[in-house]
Amino acid sequence: MPDGSFHGFEAGGLFVKTESVNVGEQAEIFYGLLKRETVWENVHVTEEGDFDFYNFERTSNGRAVIRRRDFMHAAPYIDVDRVDNLILITRGPLIPAISRLTREQAAALMVLGQAMESSAGDPTQIGRIRTEFFYDPFVAGDRAEHANRFYEILRGLPHINYFLLNTGGVGEGVLYKDIRLEYTMGILDSLLRGGLEDWVDSPTGFQVPRAIRTVDEIYLSPEKLYSRAEFEEKQKELNRIRYETVEKIGGALHPNIRNVFKP
């Protein structure tokens, strides 16, 4: 909201993905899935009547809605008086595990809505980069007006910090490094507890922490998994795609957003 508050509309339950959920890494989700009041979809059930979160014979797009009160650490309220951090989530081999953004970069990335296709979208395109304006296929009305209004609200909230979180991996082929769940949780824990204070410029165009206590430095420096020339070429191509995608919104889009990825 323009005053910096947030008002949610899904107070009763939490949406979760069920594929490969296990008690060791996602205990609260695992036990929440076993509650009688939970609603499931596309989850394999054995002949004995048990759930098999690792069976993808029909689909890997298993999901469920669990009541908030069935999570040990879920607050009963989702409305907040003040938002301090805006964290965008994406995937991509050139993107650090966490990056700090400018307000303009955050707005441009919302316009891009760039993420990796999953089984929830087009199963035949899993793993390919796709774009969805504001991460929402149901946005109605003039998109430039929508983005400009969002940017206008952000400009009126100078206290907000902006971050980009990569929950996939960095690098490619034999050098690929998976960003495991515990790494992401460690990053968020350090961020929200004020442990990430020393930020440095990255060749990705964003800023990254100099170090994170629980995460190896390579996850913050994907450029080290490529030769310099290869990384520069891939980054240049990624920014070209970003710029051309943003340009499709049209000339009415605020120039501070349009020019973020301009060559």
PyMOL commands that set and color helices and strands:
alter all, ss='L'
color gray80, all
select helices_A, chain A and resi 27-33+68-70+103-112+123-125+133-135+143-155+173-175+181-192+217-220+222-225+228-247+255-258
alter helices_A, ss='H'
color red, helices_A
select strands_A, chain A and resi 13-17+39-41+44-45+51-52+63-67+85-90+98-101+114-116+129-131+161-166+169-170+177-178+199-201+207-209
alter strands_A, ss='S'
color yellow, strands_A
deselect
rebuild
show_as cartoon
